[in-house]
C-alpha cells in the first residue's frame, strides 16, 4: 500500500475541496446554489488557510 | 376541539412511507452516494461518492488511525474514542472492509498521520451529511 507524504498545504487543499463539494451538494436545493455555496466554502477554507498560516508564521517570528 | 383529530390525520398523511427512504439511506451508509443513485440523482451521487471515497483513501494512504470504542483515561479521551469510532463507522463498507482486511494503524506522532486520521473521520461525517440529504430527497422535502 502506497504511503502519501503530503505537505500541510496539499492536505488542507484536498480536505477543503472534498468538504466543499459535499457541503455544496447537501445543503442547497438548486444546482446554481450548490455551485455557488461549494465555491464559497472552498474560498473560505482557502482564505482561512492562508490567513492562519501567515498568522502562525508572523507569530513565531 | 374538532380540529385536533383532523390535524393529526393530516400529519399522518404528510409523513412519508418508511420504504421510500429506508433502503436509499441504508445504501447511502454502506456505499457513499448509492442512496442518490437509487433516487435517480446520479450526478450528485457520483460527486458524493468521489469526494467521500477519495477522502477515505487519502486518509488510509496517509496512515490515519481508526478509533476503537474504548474507555480512555478521562472523560474527554473516552468521548474522543467513541465519537471517532462512530465517525469511522459512518464511512460504511469502506470502514468495514479496511478493518476486515486488518488495517490497524496505531496512533503515531506526525502531521501526516494526524491529517490521515482527520481525513478518515471527516469521510464518515461527510457520509452522514449525504445520508441526511438522501433522507430529505426520499421523503420529498428536497428535490
N, CA and C atoms of all chains as a GROMACS GRO file, in nm:
protein
  612
    1UNK      N    1   0.084  -0.120   0.000
    1UNK     CA    2   0.000   0.000   0.000
    1UNK      C    3   0.088   0.125   0.000
    2UNK      N    4   0.065   0.216  -0.094
    2UNK     CA    5   0.150   0.336  -0.101
    2UNK      C    6   0.130   0.425   0.021
    3UNK      N    7   0.234   0.499   0.053
    3UNK     CA    8   0.223   0.592   0.165
    3UNK      C    9   0.241   0.734   0.112
    4UNK      N   10   0.147   0.817   0.142
    4UNK     CA   11   0.150   0.956   0.094
    4UNK      C   12   0.216   1.044   0.198
    5UNK      N   13   0.300   1.133   0.152
    5UNK     CA   14   0.357   1.234   0.240
    5UNK      C   15   0.319   1.371   0.187
    6UNK      N   16   0.200   1.412   0.217
    6UNK     CA   17   0.154   1.542   0.168
    6UNK      C   18   0.201   1.653   0.262
    7UNK      N   19   0.220   1.771   0.202
    7UNK     CA   20   0.253   1.887   0.287
    7UNK      C   21   0.125   1.936   0.354
    8UNK      N   22   0.141   2.027   0.449
    8UNK     CA   23   0.023   2.085   0.515
    8UNK      C   24  -0.071   2.146   0.412
    9UNK      N   25  -0.012   2.221   0.318
    9UNK     CA   26  -0.096   2.291   0.220
    9UNK      C   27  -0.170   2.192   0.132
   10UNK      N   28  -0.101   2.090   0.084
   10UNK     CA   29  -0.166   1.991  -0.003
   10UNK      C   30  -0.280   1.919   0.069
   11UNK      N   31  -0.253   1.878   0.194
   11UNK     CA   32  -0.356   1.807   0.271
   11UNK      C   33  -0.476   1.898   0.297
   12UNK      N   34  -0.448   2.022   0.336
   12UNK     CA   35  -0.558   2.116   0.365
   12UNK      C   36  -0.635   2.150   0.238
   13UNK      N   37  -0.564   2.159   0.125
   13UNK     CA   38  -0.631   2.188  -0.002
   13UNK      C   39  -0.728   2.075  -0.038
   14UNK      N   40  -0.680   1.951  -0.028
   14UNK     CA   41  -0.767   1.836  -0.061
   14UNK      C   42  -0.885   1.829   0.035
   15UNK      N   43  -0.856   1.849   0.162
   15UNK     CA   44  -0.963   1.847   0.263
   15UNK      C   45  -1.070   1.950   0.227
   16UNK      N   46  -1.027   2.072   0.195
   16UNK     CA   47  -1.121   2.180   0.162
   16UNK      C   48  -1.204   2.144   0.039
   17UNK      N   49  -1.136   2.088  -0.060
   17UNK     CA   50  -1.205   2.054  -0.186
   17UNK      C   51  -1.317   1.952  -0.162
   18UNK      N   52  -1.284   1.842  -0.095
   18UNK     CA   53  -1.383   1.735  -0.075
   18UNK      C   54  -1.498   1.782   0.014
   19UNK      N   55  -1.465   1.853   0.120
   19UNK     CA   56  -1.571   1.901   0.211
   19UNK      C   57  -1.660   2.001   0.139
   20UNK      N   58  -1.602   2.090   0.060
   20UNK     CA   59  -1.681   2.191  -0.011
   20UNK      C   60  -1.777   2.127  -0.110
   21UNK      N   61  -1.730   2.024  -0.181
   21UNK     CA   62  -1.817   1.956  -0.278
   21UNK      C   63  -1.939   1.897  -0.209
   22UNK      N   64  -1.914   1.823  -0.100
   22UNK     CA   65  -2.027   1.757  -0.031
   22UNK      C   66  -2.118   1.860   0.036
   23UNK      N   67  -2.061   1.963   0.095
   23UNK     CA   68  -2.145   2.064   0.160
   23UNK      C   69  -2.229   2.139   0.057
   24UNK      N   70  -2.170   2.168  -0.058
   24UNK     CA   71  -2.247   2.234  -0.163
   24UNK      C   72  -2.364   2.149  -0.209
   25UNK      N   73  -2.340   2.020  -0.225
   25UNK     CA   74  -2.446   1.930  -0.274
   25UNK      C   75  -2.556   1.913  -0.170
   26UNK      N   76  -2.517   1.895  -0.045
   26UNK     CA   77  -2.616   1.854   0.054
   26UNK      C   78  -2.693   1.970   0.117
   27UNK      N   79  -2.642   2.091   0.108
   27UNK     CA   80  -2.709   2.199   0.183
   27UNK      C   81  -2.799   2.286   0.096
   28UNK      N   82  -2.787   2.282  -0.034
   28UNK     CA   83  -2.868   2.371  -0.119
   28UNK      C   84  -2.962   2.291  -0.209
   29UNK      N   85  -3.062   2.362  -0.262
   29UNK     CA   86  -3.168   2.291  -0.334
   29UNK      C   87  -3.161   2.302  -0.485
   30UNK      N   88  -3.088   2.397  -0.537
   30UNK     CA   89  -3.077   2.407  -0.684
   30UNK      C   90  -2.930   2.399  -0.724
   31UNK      N   91  -2.906   2.359  -0.849
   31UNK     CA   92  -2.768   2.340  -0.892
   31UNK      C   93  -2.685   2.470  -0.889
   32UNK      N   94  -2.739   2.585  -0.935
   32UNK     CA   95  -2.659   2.708  -0.924
   32UNK      C   96  -2.625   2.741  -0.778
   33UNK      N   97  -2.723   2.721  -0.687
   33UNK     CA   98  -2.696   2.748  -0.545
   33UNK      C   99  -2.588   2.654  -0.492
   34UNK      N  100  -2.595   2.528  -0.536
   34UNK     CA  101  -2.494   2.430  -0.490
   34UNK      C  102  -2.355   2.472  -0.535
   35UNK      N  103  -2.346   2.514  -0.661
   35UNK     CA  104  -2.216   2.556  -0.716
   35UNK      C  105  -2.164   2.678  -0.642
   36UNK      N  106  -2.251   2.776  -0.621
   36UNK     CA  107  -2.209   2.898  -0.552
   36UNK      C  108  -2.166   2.868  -0.409
   37UNK      N  109  -2.245   2.785  -0.339
   37UNK     CA  110  -2.212   2.758  -0.199
   37UNK      C  111  -2.085   2.675  -0.187
   38UNK      N  112  -2.068   2.579  -0.277
   38UNK     CA  113  -1.945   2.499  -0.278
   38UNK      C  114  -1.823   2.587  -0.301
   39UNK      N  115  -1.834   2.678  -0.399
   39UNK     CA  116  -1.722   2.769  -0.428
   39UNK      C  117  -1.698   2.863  -0.311
   40UNK      N  118  -1.807   2.908  -0.248
   40UNK     CA  119  -1.794   2.998  -0.132
   40UNK      C  120  -1.722   2.927  -0.017
   41UNK      N  121  -1.763   2.802   0.010
   41UNK     CA  122  -1.699   2.724   0.118
   41UNK      C  123  -1.551   2.705   0.089
   42UNK      N  124  -1.522   2.669  -0.036
   42UNK     CA  125  -1.382   2.646  -0.073
   42UNK      C  126  -1.301   2.774  -0.056
   43UNK      N  127  -1.360   2.886  -0.101
   43UNK     CA  128  -1.292   3.015  -0.086
   43UNK      C  129  -1.266   3.048   0.060
   44UNK      N  130  -1.365   3.021   0.146
   44UNK     CA  131  -1.348   3.047   0.289
   44UNK      C  132  -1.238   2.960   0.349
   45UNK      N  133  -1.236   2.832   0.309
   45UNK     CA  134  -1.131   2.742   0.357
   45UNK      C  135  -0.993   2.795   0.318
   46UNK      N  136  -0.980   2.837   0.191
   46UNK     CA  137  -0.851   2.884   0.141
   46UNK      C  138  -0.810   3.013   0.212
   47UNK      N  139  -0.907   3.101   0.230
   47UNK     CA  140  -0.879   3.227   0.300
   47UNK      C  141  -0.829   3.199   0.441
   48UNK      N  142  -0.900   3.110   0.510
   48UNK     CA  143  -0.861   3.075   0.648
   48UNK      C  144  -0.724   3.008   0.649
   49UNK      N  145  -0.699   2.924   0.550
   49UNK     CA  146  -0.570   2.853   0.542
   49UNK      C  147  -0.455   2.952   0.531
   50UNK      N  148  -0.469   3.048   0.438
   50UNK     CA  149  -0.360   3.146   0.420
   50UNK      C  150  -0.352   3.242   0.538
   51UNK      N  151  -0.468   3.287   0.588
   51UNK     CA  152  -0.468   3.383   0.698
   51UNK      C  153  -0.406   3.321   0.824
   52UNK      N  154  -0.448   3.199   0.858
   52UNK     CA  155  -0.396   3.136   0.980
   52UNK      C  156  -0.250   3.096   0.960
   53UNK      N  157  -0.217   3.055   0.838
   53UNK     CA  158  -0.078   3.021   0.807
   53UNK      C  159   0.014   3.141   0.827
   54UNK      N  160  -0.026   3.256   0.773
   54UNK     CA  161   0.055   3.377   0.788
   54UNK      C  162   0.057   3.422   0.934
   55UNK      N  163  -0.056   3.409   1.004
   55UNK     CA  164  -0.061   3.448   1.145
   55UNK      C  165   0.037   3.364   1.226
   56UNK      N  166   0.043   3.234   1.196
   56UNK     CA  167   0.136   3.148   1.271
   56UNK      C  168   0.280   3.181   1.237
   57UNK      N  169   0.306   3.211   1.108
   57UNK     CA  170   0.443   3.245   1.067
   57UNK      C  171   0.487   3.375   1.135
   58UNK      N  172   0.399   3.476   1.132
   58UNK     CA  173   0.434   3.605   1.194
   58UNK      C  174   0.440   3.591   1.346
   59UNK      N  175   0.354   3.508   1.402
   59UNK     CA  176   0.353   3.490   1.547
   59UNK      C  177   0.480   3.421   1.598
   60UNK      N  178   0.532   3.330   1.517
   60UNK     CA  179   0.654   3.260   1.560
   60UNK      C  180   0.780   3.342   1.532
   61UNK      N  181   0.767   3.447   1.447
   61UNK     CA  182   0.881   3.534   1.417
   61UNK      C  183   0.974   3.477   1.312
   62UNK      N  184  -6.180   2.209   1.926
   62UNK     CA  185  -6.160   2.071   1.970
   62UNK      C  186  -6.168   1.974   1.854
   63UNK      N  187  -6.261   2.007   1.759
   63UNK     CA  188  -6.279   1.916   1.646
   63UNK      C  189  -6.162   1.922   1.549
   64UNK      N  190  -6.083   2.030   1.560
   64UNK     CA  191  -5.973   2.045   1.465
   64UNK      C  192  -5.856   1.952   1.495
   65UNK      N  193  -5.847   1.906   1.622
   65UNK     CA  194  -5.732   1.824   1.661
   65UNK      C  195  -5.721   1.692   1.586
   66UNK      N  196  -5.829   1.611   1.581
   66UNK     CA  197  -5.818   1.486   1.506
   66UNK      C  198  -5.788   1.508   1.358
   67UNK      N  199  -5.844   1.621   1.306
   67UNK     CA  200  -5.822   1.649   1.164
   67UNK      C  201  -5.674   1.679   1.137
   68UNK      N  202  -5.612   1.762   1.228
   68UNK     CA  203  -5.471   1.795   1.206
   68UNK      C  204  -5.383   1.673   1.227
   69UNK      N  205  -5.422   1.586   1.321
   69UNK     CA  206  -5.344   1.464   1.344
   69UNK      C  207  -5.349   1.373   1.222
   70UNK      N  208  -5.469   1.363   1.161
   70UNK     CA  209  -5.478   1.277   1.044
   70UNK      C  210  -5.403   1.337   0.926
   71UNK      N  211  -5.405   1.471   0.913
   71UNK     CA  212  -5.329   1.531   0.803
   71UNK      C  213  -5.180   1.515   0.824
   72UNK      N  214  -5.136   1.516   0.953
   72UNK     CA  215  -4.994   1.493   0.981
   72UNK      C  216  -4.955   1.352   0.942
   73UNK      N  217  -5.044   1.255   0.969
   73UNK     CA  218  -5.015   1.117   0.930
   73UNK      C  219  -5.007   1.102   0.779
   74UNK      N  220  -5.096   1.174   0.708
   74UNK     CA  221  -5.093   1.167   0.562
   74UNK      C  222  -4.964   1.228   0.508
   75UNK      N  223  -4.916   1.334   0.580
   75UNK     CA  224  -4.797   1.404   0.531
   75UNK      C  225  -4.670   1.322   0.554
   76UNK      N  226  -4.668   1.235   0.657
   76UNK     CA  227  -4.544   1.161   0.684
   76UNK      C  228  -4.522   1.055   0.575
   77UNK      N  229  -4.404   1.054   0.514
   77UNK     CA  230  -4.380   0.962   0.403
   77UNK      C  231  -4.364   0.817   0.449
   78UNK      N  232  -4.388   0.726   0.359
   78UNK     CA  233  -4.374   0.584   0.390
   78UNK      C  234  -4.227   0.552   0.415
   79UNK      N  235  -4.205   0.462   0.510
   79UNK     CA  236  -4.067   0.431   0.550
   79UNK      C  237  -3.989   0.364   0.436
   80UNK      N  238  -4.061   0.286   0.353
   80UNK     CA  239  -3.988   0.218   0.245
   80UNK      C  240  -3.945   0.312   0.133
   81UNK      N  241  -3.993   0.439   0.138
   81UNK     CA  242  -3.950   0.537   0.038
   81UNK      C  243  -3.808   0.585   0.064
   82UNK      N  244  -3.765   0.577   0.192
   82UNK     CA  245  -3.633   0.632   0.222
   82UNK      C  246  -3.539   0.535   0.295
   83UNK      N  247  -3.592   0.428   0.354
   83UNK     CA  248  -3.508   0.341   0.436
   83UNK      C  249  -3.398   0.272   0.354
   84UNK      N  250  -3.436   0.212   0.243
   84UNK     CA  251  -3.336   0.143   0.160
   84UNK      C  252  -3.231   0.240   0.103
   85UNK      N  253  -3.274   0.356   0.047
   85UNK     CA  254  -3.172   0.451   0.000
   85UNK      C  255  -3.078   0.500   0.110
   86UNK      N  256  -3.133   0.523   0.232
   86UNK     CA  257  -3.046   0.572   0.341
   86UNK      C  258  -2.947   0.462   0.382
   87UNK      N  259  -2.995   0.338   0.390
   87UNK     CA  260  -2.903   0.226   0.423
   87UNK      C  261  -2.796   0.210   0.316
   88UNK      N  262  -2.840   0.221   0.188
   88UNK     CA  263  -2.742   0.212   0.077
   88UNK      C  264  -2.643   0.326   0.084
   89UNK      N  265  -2.692   0.446   0.123
   89UNK     CA  266  -2.604   0.562   0.132
   89UNK      C  267  -2.501   0.543   0.242
   90UNK      N  268  -2.540   0.475   0.351
   90UNK     CA  269  -2.441   0.448   0.457
   90UNK      C  270  -2.336   0.348   0.407
   91UNK      N  271  -2.383   0.242   0.342
   91UNK     CA  272  -2.292   0.135   0.301
   91UNK      C  273  -2.196   0.183   0.191
   92UNK      N  274  -2.249   0.247   0.089
   92UNK     CA  275  -2.168   0.298  -0.022
   92UNK      C  276  -2.202   0.446  -0.040
   93UNK      N  277  -2.107   0.535  -0.016
   93UNK     CA  278  -2.137   0.678  -0.029
   93UNK      C  279  -2.195   0.712  -0.168
   94UNK      N  280  -2.303   0.784  -0.170
   94UNK     CA  281  -2.365   0.825  -0.296
   94UNK      C  282  -2.464   0.725  -0.353
   95UNK      N  283  -2.467   0.602  -0.298
   95UNK     CA  284  -2.556   0.499  -0.353
   95UNK      C  285  -2.703   0.536  -0.333
   96UNK      N  286  -2.733   0.605  -0.223
   96UNK     CA  287  -2.870   0.648  -0.199
   96UNK      C  288  -2.917   0.744  -0.306
   97UNK      N  289  -2.830   0.834  -0.346
   97UNK     CA  290  -2.864   0.928  -0.453
   97UNK      C  291  -2.884   0.854  -0.585
   98UNK      N  292  -2.801   0.753  -0.608
   98UNK     CA  293  -2.817   0.674  -0.731
   98UNK      C  294  -2.954   0.605  -0.732
   99UNK      N  295  -2.992   0.547  -0.617
   99UNK     CA  296  -3.122   0.478  -0.609
   99UNK      C  297  -3.238   0.575  -0.630
  100UNK      N  298  -3.217   0.700  -0.591
  100UNK     CA  299  -3.323   0.801  -0.609
  100UNK      C  300  -3.308   0.877  -0.740
  101UNK      N  301  -3.226   0.822  -0.830
  101UNK     CA  302  -3.208   0.877  -0.966
  101UNK      C  303  -3.142   1.014  -0.967
  102UNK      N  304  -3.058   1.041  -0.867
  102UNK     CA  305  -2.980   1.165  -0.865
  102UNK      C  306  -2.834   1.126  -0.891
  103UNK      N  307  -2.807   1.082  -1.014
  103UNK     CA  308  -2.678   1.019  -1.042
  103UNK      C  309  -2.560   1.116  -1.036
  104UNK      N  310  -2.581   1.237  -1.084
  104UNK     CA  311  -2.472   1.335  -1.084
  104UNK      C  312  -2.426   1.365  -0.944
  105UNK      N  313  -2.522   1.394  -0.856
  105UNK     CA  314  -2.488   1.423  -0.716
  105UNK      C  315  -2.430   1.300  -0.648
  106UNK      N  316  -2.486   1.183  -0.680
  106UNK     CA  317  -2.434   1.059  -0.621
  106UNK      C  318  -2.289   1.035  -0.659
  107UNK      N  319  -2.257   1.060  -0.786
  107UNK     CA  320  -2.119   1.039  -0.832
  107UNK      C  321  -2.023   1.135  -0.763
  108UNK      N  322  -2.065   1.260  -0.748
  108UNK     CA  323  -1.977   1.359  -0.681
  108UNK      C  324  -1.957   1.323  -0.534
  109UNK      N  325  -2.065   1.280  -0.468
  109UNK     CA  326  -2.053   1.241  -0.326
  109UNK      C  327  -1.963   1.119  -0.313
  110UNK      N  328  -1.984   1.020  -0.401
  110UNK     CA  329  -1.901   0.900  -0.395
  110UNK      C  330  -1.753   0.936  -0.413
  111UNK      N  331  -1.725   1.018  -0.516
  111UNK     CA  332  -1.585   1.054  -0.543
  111UNK      C  333  -1.525   1.128  -0.424
  112UNK      N  334  -1.599   1.223  -0.368
  112UNK     CA  335  -1.544   1.303  -0.257
  112UNK      C  336  -1.519   1.218  -0.134
  113UNK      N  337  -1.620   1.140  -0.093
  113UNK     CA  338  -1.606   1.061   0.031
  113UNK      C  339  -1.503   0.949   0.012
  114UNK      N  340  -1.509   0.883  -0.103
  114UNK     CA  341  -1.415   0.773  -0.128
  114UNK      C  342  -1.270   0.824  -0.131
  115UNK      N  343  -1.248   0.935  -0.204
  115UNK     CA  344  -1.111   0.987  -0.211
  115UNK      C  345  -1.064   1.037  -0.075
  116UNK      N  346  -1.155   1.099  -0.001
  116UNK     CA  347  -1.119   1.145   0.134
  116UNK      C  348  -1.074   1.026   0.220
  117UNK      N  349  -1.149   0.917   0.214
  117UNK     CA  350  -1.115   0.797   0.292
  117UNK      C  351  -0.984   0.736   0.243
  118UNK      N  352  -0.970   0.730   0.110
  118UNK     CA  353  -0.849   0.670   0.050
  118UNK      C  354  -0.723   0.749   0.089
  119UNK      N  355  -0.732   0.881   0.080
  119UNK     CA  356  -0.617   0.963   0.121
  119UNK      C  357  -0.588   0.942   0.269
  120UNK      N  358  -0.692   0.927   0.349
  120UNK     CA  359  -0.672   0.902   0.492
  120UNK      C  360  -0.597   0.772   0.517
  121UNK      N  361  -0.632   0.670   0.439
  121UNK     CA  362  -0.563   0.540   0.453
  121UNK      C  363  -0.418   0.553   0.405
  122UNK      N  364  -0.399   0.619   0.289
  122UNK     CA  365  -0.264   0.634   0.234
  122UNK      C  366  -0.175   0.719   0.325
  123UNK      N  367  -0.235   0.806   0.404
  123UNK     CA  368  -0.156   0.885   0.499
  123UNK      C  369  -0.142   0.814   0.632
  124UNK      N  370  -0.188   0.689   0.636
  124UNK     CA  371  -0.177   0.604   0.756
  124UNK      C  372  -0.250   0.665   0.877
  125UNK      N  373  -0.372   0.710   0.850
  125UNK     CA  374  -0.452   0.763   0.960
  125UNK      C  375  -0.495   0.653   1.055
  126UNK      N  376  -0.528   0.693   1.176
  126UNK     CA  377  -0.566   0.594   1.279
  126UNK      C  378  -0.718   0.575   1.278
  127UNK      N  379  -0.760   0.450   1.297
  127UNK     CA  380  -0.902   0.421   1.318
  127UNK      C  381  -0.928   0.419   1.469
  128UNK      N  382  -1.035   0.484   1.510
  128UNK     CA  383  -1.069   0.486   1.652
  128UNK      C  384  -1.136   0.355   1.693
  129UNK      N  385  -1.115   0.317   1.817
  129UNK     CA  386  -1.184   0.199   1.871
  129UNK      C  387  -1.268   0.244   1.991
  130UNK      N  388  -1.384   0.180   2.010
  130UNK     CA  389  -1.470   0.224   2.120
  130UNK      C  390  -1.420   0.173   2.254
  131UNK      N  391  -1.333   0.249   2.316
  131UNK     CA  392  -1.279   0.206   2.445
  131UNK      C  393  -1.273   0.324   2.541
  132UNK      N  394  -1.275   0.292   2.666
  132UNK     CA  395  -1.269   0.395   2.769
  132UNK      C  396  -1.128   0.450   2.778
  133UNK      N  397  -1.118   0.582   2.782
  133UNK     CA  398  -0.988   0.643   2.797
  133UNK      C  399  -0.956   0.671   2.942
  134UNK      N  400  -0.842   0.740   2.961
  134UNK     CA  401  -0.801   0.771   3.098
  134UNK      C  402  -0.897   0.870   3.163
  135UNK      N  403  -0.956   0.958   3.084
  135UNK     CA  404  -1.052   1.054   3.138
  135UNK      C  405  -1.174   1.062   3.047
  136UNK      N  406  -1.267   1.148   3.089
  136UNK     CA  407  -1.393   1.159   3.015
  136UNK      C  408  -1.371   1.207   2.872
  137UNK      N  409  -1.282   1.304   2.855
  137UNK     CA  410  -1.258   1.360   2.722
  137UNK      C  411  -1.199   1.255   2.627
  138UNK      N  412  -1.107   1.174   2.678
  138UNK     CA  413  -1.048   1.068   2.595
  138UNK      C  414  -1.154   0.968   2.551
  139UNK      N  415  -1.242   0.932   2.645
  139UNK     CA  416  -1.350   0.838   2.610
  139UNK      C  417  -1.441   0.898   2.505
  140UNK      N  418  -1.471   1.029   2.521
  140UNK     CA  419  -1.558   1.098   2.425
  140UNK      C  420  -1.494   1.098   2.286
  141UNK      N  421  -1.365   1.124   2.282
  141UNK     CA  422  -1.293   1.127   2.153
  141UNK      C  423  -1.292   0.988   2.091
  142UNK      N  424  -1.266   0.885   2.174
  142UNK     CA  425  -1.261   0.748   2.121
  142UNK      C  426  -1.396   0.704   2.065
  143UNK      N  427  -1.502   0.725   2.144
  143UNK     CA  428  -1.635   0.682   2.098
  143UNK      C  429  -1.683   0.766   1.981
  144UNK      N  430  -1.661   0.898   1.987
  144UNK     CA  431  -1.702   0.986   1.877
  144UNK      C  432  -1.629   0.953   1.749
  145UNK      N  433  -1.498   0.931   1.762
  145UNK     CA  434  -1.418   0.895   1.644
  145UNK      C  435  -1.460   0.763   1.585
  146UNK      N  436  -1.494   0.668   1.673
  146UNK     CA  437  -1.539   0.536   1.625
  146UNK      C  438  -1.670   0.550   1.547
  147UNK      N  439  -1.762   0.629   1.600
  147UNK     CA  440  -1.891   0.648   1.529
  147UNK      C  441  -1.867   0.713   1.393
  148UNK      N  442  -1.777   0.811   1.389
  148UNK     CA  443  -1.747   0.878   1.261
  148UNK      C  444  -1.682   0.780   1.163
  149UNK      N  445  -1.588   0.699   1.212
  149UNK     CA  446  -1.526   0.597   1.126
  149UNK      C  447  -1.629   0.499   1.074
  150UNK      N  448  -1.718   0.456   1.163
  150UNK     CA  449  -1.822   0.360   1.126
  150UNK      C  450  -1.917   0.417   1.022
  151UNK      N  451  -1.937   0.549   1.025
  151UNK     CA  452  -2.029   0.614   0.930
  151UNK      C  453  -1.978   0.605   0.786
  152UNK      N  454  -1.852   0.571   0.769
  152UNK     CA  455  -1.799   0.557   0.632
  152UNK      C  456  -1.850   0.430   0.564
  153UNK      N  457  -1.918   0.343   0.639
  153UNK     CA  458  -1.986   0.228   0.580
  153UNK      C  459  -1.892   0.115   0.538
  154UNK      N  460  -1.912   0.066   0.416
  154UNK     CA  461  -1.838  -0.052   0.368
  154UNK      C  462  -1.688  -0.026   0.364
  155UNK      N  463  -1.648   0.096   0.337
  155UNK     CA  464  -1.504   0.127   0.331
  155UNK      C  465  -1.439   0.099   0.467
  156UNK      N  466  -1.506   0.140   0.575
  156UNK     CA  467  -1.455   0.113   0.710
  156UNK      C  468  -1.456  -0.037   0.738
  157UNK      N  469  -1.569  -0.102   0.706
  157UNK     CA  470  -1.582  -0.244   0.737
  157UNK      C  471  -1.475  -0.325   0.663
  158UNK      N  472  -1.452  -0.290   0.534
  158UNK     CA  473  -1.354  -0.366   0.456
  158UNK      C  474  -1.212  -0.343   0.504
  159UNK      N  475  -1.177  -0.218   0.534
  159UNK     CA  476  -1.039  -0.193   0.578
  159UNK      C  477  -1.009  -0.261   0.710
  160UNK      N  478  -1.106  -0.259   0.803
  160UNK     CA  479  -1.081  -0.328   0.930
  160UNK      C  480  -1.081  -0.480   0.912
  161UNK      N  481  -1.168  -0.527   0.819
  161UNK     CA  482  -1.173  -0.671   0.792
  161UNK      C  483  -1.041  -0.721   0.733
  162UNK      N  484  -0.979  -0.637   0.650
  162UNK     CA  485  -0.851  -0.676   0.590
  162UNK      C  486  -0.732  -0.645   0.679
  163UNK      N  487  -0.760  -0.607   0.802
  163UNK     CA  488  -0.653  -0.597   0.901
  163UNK      C  489  -0.584  -0.462   0.912
  164UNK      N  490  -0.645  -0.357   0.862
  164UNK     CA  491  -0.583  -0.225   0.877
  164UNK      C  492  -0.594  -0.183   1.023
  165UNK      N  493  -0.483  -0.166   1.087
  165UNK     CA  494  -0.484  -0.125   1.228
  165UNK      C  495  -0.362  -0.037   1.252
  166UNK      N  496  -0.373   0.086   1.213
  166UNK     CA  497  -0.262   0.179   1.228
  166UNK      C  498  -0.262   0.235   1.371
  167UNK      N  499  -0.152   0.219   1.444
  167UNK     CA  500  -0.151   0.278   1.578
  167UNK      C  501  -0.140   0.430   1.572
  168UNK      N  502  -0.177   0.495   1.680
  168UNK     CA  503  -0.168   0.641   1.686
  168UNK      C  504  -0.021   0.679   1.698
  169UNK      N  505   0.028   0.751   1.595
  169UNK     CA  506   0.170   0.787   1.592
  169UNK      C  507   0.184   0.938   1.584
  170UNK      N  508   0.294   0.992   1.638
  170UNK     CA  509   0.315   1.136   1.622
  170UNK      C  510   0.353   1.168   1.477
  171UNK      N  511   0.315   1.283   1.432
  171UNK     CA  512   0.349   1.324   1.295
  171UNK      C  513   0.231   1.389   1.228
  172UNK      N  514   0.259   1.495   1.153
  172UNK     CA  515   0.148   1.571   1.094
  172UNK      C  516   0.076   1.494   0.985
  173UNK      N  517   0.147   1.411   0.909
  173UNK     CA  518   0.081   1.336   0.801
  173UNK      C  519  -0.017   1.233   0.860
  174UNK      N  520   0.026   1.161   0.962
  174UNK     CA  521  -0.064   1.065   1.029
  174UNK      C  522  -0.186   1.137   1.086
  175UNK      N  523  -0.158   1.252   1.144
  175UNK     CA  524  -0.266   1.328   1.207
  175UNK      C  525  -0.368   1.373   1.102
  176UNK      N  526  -0.319   1.421   0.989
  176UNK     CA  527  -0.410   1.458   0.880
  176UNK      C  528  -0.487   1.335   0.832
  177UNK      N  529  -0.419   1.222   0.824
  177UNK     CA  530  -0.485   1.099   0.781
  177UNK      C  531  -0.601   1.062   0.872
  178UNK      N  532  -0.579   1.074   1.003
  178UNK     CA  533  -0.685   1.044   1.099
  178UNK      C  534  -0.804   1.137   1.078
  179UNK      N  535  -0.774   1.264   1.056
  179UNK     CA  536  -0.882   1.362   1.033
  179UNK      C  537  -0.955   1.333   0.902
  180UNK      N  538  -0.882   1.291   0.801
  180UNK     CA  539  -0.946   1.257   0.672
  180UNK      C  540  -1.042   1.140   0.690
  181UNK      N  541  -1.000   1.039   0.767
  181UNK     CA  542  -1.085   0.921   0.787
  181UNK      C  543  -1.212   0.958   0.863
  182UNK      N  544  -1.196   1.040   0.966
  182UNK     CA  545  -1.313   1.083   1.045
  182UNK      C  546  -1.405   1.170   0.960
  183UNK      N  547  -1.345   1.261   0.883
  183UNK     CA  548  -1.428   1.352   0.803
  183UNK      C  549  -1.501   1.279   0.691
  184UNK      N  550  -1.441   1.174   0.638
  184UNK     CA  551  -1.510   1.094   0.535
  184UNK      C  552  -1.641   1.041   0.592
  185UNK      N  553  -1.638   0.992   0.716
  185UNK     CA  554  -1.759   0.943   0.781
  185UNK      C  555  -1.861   1.054   0.804
  186UNK      N  556  -1.811   1.170   0.847
  186UNK     CA  557  -1.902   1.283   0.872
  186UNK      C  558  -1.968   1.330   0.742
  187UNK      N  559  -1.891   1.333   0.635
  187UNK     CA  560  -1.948   1.373   0.505
  187UNK      C  561  -2.052   1.271   0.460
  188UNK      N  562  -2.026   1.144   0.491
  188UNK     CA  563  -2.124   1.042   0.453
  188UNK      C  564  -2.254   1.058   0.534
  189UNK      N  565  -2.243   1.103   0.658
  189UNK     CA  566  -2.364   1.130   0.737
  189UNK      C  567  -2.444   1.243   0.670
  190UNK      N  568  -2.373   1.348   0.624
  190UNK     CA  569  -2.442   1.457   0.552
  190UNK      C  570  -2.513   1.402   0.428
  191UNK      N  571  -2.444   1.313   0.357
  191UNK     CA  572  -2.503   1.254   0.235
  191UNK      C  573  -2.625   1.169   0.271
  192UNK      N  574  -2.618   1.098   0.386
  192UNK     CA  575  -2.733   1.015   0.428
  192UNK      C  576  -2.853   1.104   0.461
  193UNK      N  577  -2.827   1.214   0.528
  193UNK     CA  578  -2.938   1.307   0.562
  193UNK      C  579  -2.997   1.365   0.433
  194UNK      N  580  -2.911   1.398   0.338
  194UNK     CA  581  -2.959   1.450   0.209
  194UNK      C  582  -3.044   1.345   0.138
  195UNK      N  583  -3.001   1.220   0.143
  195UNK     CA  584  -3.078   1.110   0.083
  195UNK      C  585  -3.215   1.099   0.149
  196UNK      N  586  -3.216   1.109   0.282
  196UNK     CA  587  -3.343   1.103   0.354
  196UNK      C  588  -3.435   1.217   0.311
  197UNK      N  589  -3.378   1.337   0.297
  197UNK     CA  590  -3.461   1.453   0.256
  197UNK      C  591  -3.518   1.433   0.116
  198UNK      N  592  -3.438   1.377   0.027
  198UNK     CA  593  -3.488   1.352  -0.109
  198UNK      C  594  -3.594   1.242  -0.106
  199UNK      N  595  -3.567   1.136  -0.029
  199UNK     CA  596  -3.660   1.024  -0.022
  199UNK      C  597  -3.794   1.061   0.038
  200UNK      N  598  -3.794   1.155   0.133
  200UNK     CA  599  -3.920   1.196   0.196
  200UNK      C  600  -3.986   1.312   0.122
  201UNK      N  601  -3.924   1.358   0.016
  201UNK     CA  602  -3.985   1.465  -0.065
  201UNK      C  603  -3.964   1.604  -0.010
  202UNK      N  604  -3.878   1.619   0.091
  202UNK     CA  605  -3.852   1.752   0.144
  202UNK      C  606  -3.760   1.831   0.052
  203UNK      N  607  -3.697   1.761  -0.041
  203UNK     CA  608  -3.598   1.823  -0.128
  203UNK      C  609  -3.602   1.750  -0.261
  204UNK      N  610  -3.569   1.822  -0.368
  204UNK     CA  611  -3.570   1.759  -0.500
  204UNK      C  612  -3.437   1.688  -0.525
   0.00000   0.00000   0.00000
